[in-house]
């Protein structure tokens, strides 16, 4: 599914942003506060440590950025499910993206993108409850608190999966 804005010429730095969960991928390119193009896909990204994930992620990012156009980019932001830190798989992905797009690359968990989109850079609490679930809370002077979000086998209390499983048990 493509939701593109009319192509516009933009001078200055452009930043490409991709927000990808397991079920959807949304991408946009900005010049300052102006959105130049947007692209949506009905399928998200695999967990970074799944077999073959890096090749799949690189292919999907390539496709999304091709739809957006407006390169070169000053920065590429990839906020995706499964990115919890910068381990070996995230480091390899970061290096591959930076090499391919020759720009600054920022990797983050998609809950960070959701938090910033909903609340901006201020203290608060984000609760995501759907097929999976998690809570992210931020306050000044303290470390962030992240609860659940580990998938149906290791957490996600209160998720649709957990509720359905409890219903089947009952």
Secondary structure by P-SEA (a helix, b strand, c coil): ccccccbbbbccbbbbbbbbcccbbbbbccccccccbbbbbcbbbccccccaaaaaaaaaaaaaaaaaccccccbbbbbbcccccccaaaaaaaaaaaaaaccbbbbbcaaaaaaaaccccccbbbbbbccccbbbbbbccccccccccccccccccccaaaaaaaaaac
